[in-house]
């Protein structure tokens, strides 16, 4: 089942995002290699700077999805003000459909 993580950065934490980015990208690359990551990328503010993230993963259930979200280096670094986890049905332009 797919789950979307809608993550909102804490205000004034762009430095945390940039400092933690290499570990975050490494984490996402591993999820991708393991077939868990379906898509990911940052939300951008009016100035084009990252202000959050959208991550879609394949997980057995909401608890497994929460575990994946909790293991993200951005989460561990305290970057996010909030992380909303929602079941997701990828209908249009799903390459696996």
C-alpha positions in Angstrom: 0.0 0.0 0.0 1.2 3.5 -0.8 1.6 6.2 1.9 2.3 9.9 1.3 4.3 11.9 3.9 3.4 15.5 3.7 6.2 17.2 5.7 6.3 20.9 6.7 9.7 22.4 7.7 10.0 24.5 10.9 10.4 28.2 10.1 14.0 29.3 10.0 15.4 25.7 9.6 16.7 25.9 6.1 20.2 25.4 7.5 19.1 22.2 9.2 17.8 21.0 5.9 21.0 21.8 4.0 23.3 20.4 6.6 21.3 17.1 6.8 20.7 16.8 3.1 23.5 14.3 2.3 22.2 11.8 5.0 18.6 12.4 3.8 19.5 11.7 0.2 21.5 8.6 1.2 18.4 7.4 3.2 16.1 7.9 0.2 18.6 6.2 -2.1 18.5 3.1 0.1 14.7 3.1 0.2 14.7 3.4 -3.6 17.2 0.5 -3.9 15.0 -1.6 -1.6 11.9 -0.8 -3.7 10.2 1.2 -1.0 10.4 4.7 -2.3 8.0 5.6 -5.1 8.7 9.4 -5.4 10.0 12.2 -3.3 10.9 15.9 -3.5 10.8 19.2 -1.7 8.0 21.7 -1.5 9.2 25.2 -2.5 8.3 28.6 -1.0 7.6 31.8 -2.9 11.4 32.3 -3.3 12.0 28.8 -4.6 13.6 27.6 -1.4 12.7 24.2 0.1 10.1 24.5 2.9 8.9 20.9 3.2 8.8 17.5 1.5 6.5 15.1 -0.2 7.6 11.4 0.0 5.6 8.5 -1.2 6.5 5.0 0.0 5.2 1.5 -0.3 4.6 0.0 3.2 2.6 -2.9 4.6 0.5 -0.6 6.8 0.4 2.8 8.6 2.7 1.6 11.4 5.3 0.5 8.9 5.0 3.8 7.1 5.4 5.7 10.4 8.5 3.8 11.1 9.9 4.8 7.7 9.1 8.4 8.3 10.6 8.3 11.8 13.9 6.9 10.4 14.4 9.8 8.0 17.5 11.9 8.9 15.4 15.1 8.5 13.0 13.8 11.1 15.8 12.9 13.4 17.4 16.3 13.0 14.2 18.0 14.0 13.6 19.7 10.7 9.9 19.1 10.4 7.2 21.1 12.1 4.7 18.4 11.1 4.6 15.1 9.2 1.2 14.0 8.0 1.0 10.4 6.8 -1.9 9.5 4.5 -2.8 6.4 2.5 -2.3 7.3 -1.2 -3.8 5.9 -4.4 -1.6 6.8 -7.3 -4.1 6.8 -10.2 -2.7 9.0 -12.9 0.7 8.6 -14.5 1.7 5.7 -12.2 4.5 3.9 -14.1 3.5 0.6 -12.5 -0.1 0.8 -13.6 
